[in-house]
């Protein structure tokens, strides 16, 4: 089971070394994309190979997630024939990803953002149907979508009986940590993956309340945010460049401070609050969550099965 994803975007030539380091540090979930514009997926494969050779992990230990990206989100280094139909592009992108990662399947294949920001389109229908075929052929175990609004998800559900296992979005504290989409996912048993929890929310990381909570449990402000994310049922994604300084080091041998003696629950309870009002962080509009939408006693960290389980 995993409770963190390591994000590999924007690392370029450092991708192999940082992927291997993430695995050495304890990450067992790796997120990438066949989008050379922002990711070096082949470099992720190189990092995985180094970790396999060193005996750090085996393929069966890992949760590997990659994405299909429309041409408009790519640069000139395309993983498919741009003249082919979308269904063929999905299959070609998957084939390329499997080669990059040296595996016969991934654990999750994600639509890297819909074709339009205004709603679910016929293009998305074609791509999603092709992704389902990839799943049925055994080249991925699960499917997901990213960078979507509640409107996208509602329209997608109206058009397809196959709903995603994962939704991955950027989270802003000022927008309630994507509250509406998270609630939609929770009601349907869909795991919500949150990214940019730190970079999109510097005002939270530097807020005095978070600093006091971190000092109380001997943790970093980033670890407080990640523990909060777990408490509201989120699977956090982090692309830290440091050795566990920003991550909660999920698989380290000794207990993490946020996991000892109920410290994490106390942090989450303090952040979520004890009433039905928004828990303020010092100024209007900056808040974590409303207790009536996510009661603490119903929150638990999300879990994803690794490959082979």
RAFEN-V775943 format. One record per residue. RES is the residue in one letter. SS is DSSP state (hx for helix, st for strand, lp for the rest). PHI is phi in whole degrees, 0 to 359 (* if undefined). Layout:
RES;SS;PHI
RES;SS;PHI
This chain:
X;lp;*
X;st;243
X;lp;230
X;st;214
X;st;242
X;st;265
X;st;270
X;lp;248
X;lp;289
X;lp;62
X;lp;251
X;hx;46
X;hx;292
X;hx;274
X;hx;304
X;hx;301
X;hx;294
X;hx;287
X;hx;295
X;hx;297
X;hx;297
X;hx;301
X;hx;291
X;hx;296
X;hx;288
X;lp;135
X;lp;295
X;lp;232
X;st;244
X;st;237
X;st;249
X;lp;215
X;lp;201
X;lp;273
X;lp;222
X;lp;296
X;lp;302
X;lp;237
X;lp;233
X;lp;242
X;hx;297
X;hx;297
X;hx;293
X;hx;300
X;hx;299
X;hx;295
X;hx;295
X;hx;297
X;hx;300
X;hx;296
X;hx;293
X;hx;296
X;hx;297
X;lp;280
X;lp;76
X;lp;288
X;lp;215
X;lp;244
X;hx;302
X;hx;293
X;hx;279
X;lp;251
X;st;247
X;st;255
X;st;232
X;st;227
X;st;222
X;st;263
X;lp;240
X;lp;302
X;hx;301
X;hx;294
X;hx;263
X;lp;256
X;lp;257
X;lp;287
X;lp;270
X;lp;274
X;lp;268
X;lp;204
X;lp;283
X;lp;294
X;lp;271
X;lp;283
X;lp;290
X;hx;298
X;hx;300
X;hx;293
X;hx;298
X;hx;299
X;hx;295
X;hx;293
X;hx;296
X;hx;297
X;hx;302
X;hx;296
X;hx;298
X;hx;297
X;hx;293
X;hx;302
X;hx;266
X;lp;50
X;lp;214
X;lp;267
X;lp;197
X;st;251
X;st;272
X;st;210
X;st;245
X;st;245
X;st;285
X;lp;278
X;lp;98
X;lp;292
X;lp;292
X;lp;229
X;lp;282
X;lp;264
X;lp;167
X;lp;288
X;lp;241
X;hx;297
X;hx;300
X;hx;296
X;hx;302
X;hx;295
X;hx;295
X;hx;296
X;hx;298
X;hx;292
X;hx;293
X;hx;299
X;hx;296
X;hx;296
X;hx;295
X;hx;295
X;lp;277
X;lp;88
X;lp;274
X;st;213
X;st;273
X;st;223
X;st;234
X;st;211
X;st;227
X;st;224
X;lp;55
X;lp;240
X;lp;262
X;hx;299
X;hx;300
X;hx;305
X;hx;294
X;hx;296
X;hx;291
X;hx;297
X;hx;295
X;hx;291
X;hx;264
X;lp;225
X;lp;277
X;lp;271
X;lp;264
X;lp;289
X;lp;278
X;st;225
X;st;236
X;st;242
X;st;223
X;st;284
X;lp;245
X;lp;242
X;hx;300
X;hx;294
X;hx;251
X;lp;71
X;lp;56
X;lp;60
X;hx;306
X;hx;295
X;hx;292
X;hx;298
X;hx;295
X;hx;300
X;hx;295
X;hx;300
X;hx;293
X;lp;244
X;lp;71
X;lp;263
X;st;280
X;st;266
X;st;259
X;st;253
X;st;237
X;lp;61
X;lp;298
X;lp;265
X;lp;292
X;lp;274
X;lp;225
X;hx;298
X;hx;292
X;hx;283
X;hx;301
X;lp;260
X;lp;285
X;hx;303
X;hx;297
X;hx;295
X;hx;298
X;hx;294
X;hx;296
X;hx;297
X;hx;296
X;hx;296
X;lp;253
X;lp;57
X;lp;230
X;lp;266
X;hx;303
X;hx;298
X;hx;293
X;hx;297
X;hx;297
X;hx;294
X;hx;293
X;hx;298
X;hx;302
X;hx;298
X;hx;296
X;lp;261
X;lp;86
X;st;260
X;st;262
X;st;282
X;st;243
X;st;226
X;lp;247
X;lp;309
X;lp;262
X;lp;251
X;lp;285
X;lp;78
X;lp;293
X;lp;259
X;lp;264
X;lp;274
X;lp;47
X;lp;298
X;lp;243
X;lp;293
X;lp;291
X;lp;264
X;lp;300
X;lp;284
X;hx;308
X;hx;284
X;hx;248
X;lp;258
X;lp;52
X;lp;73
X;hx;300
X;hx;298
X;hx;295
X;hx;294
X;hx;298
X;hx;298
X;hx;296
X;hx;295
X;hx;290
X;hx;285
X;lp;94
X;lp;247
X;lp;218
X;lp;270
X;lp;273
X;st;294
X;st;276
X;st;283
X;lp;242
X;lp;105
X;lp;206
X;lp;302
X;lp;90
X;lp;256
X;st;209
X;st;265
X;st;191
X;st;261
X;lp;295
X;lp;288
X;lp;275
X;lp;231
X;lp;301
X;hx;301
X;hx;287
X;hx;253
X;lp;266
X;lp;208
X;lp;298
X;lp;290
X;lp;230
X;st;235
X;lp;291
X;lp;284
X;lp;301
X;lp;87
X;lp;243
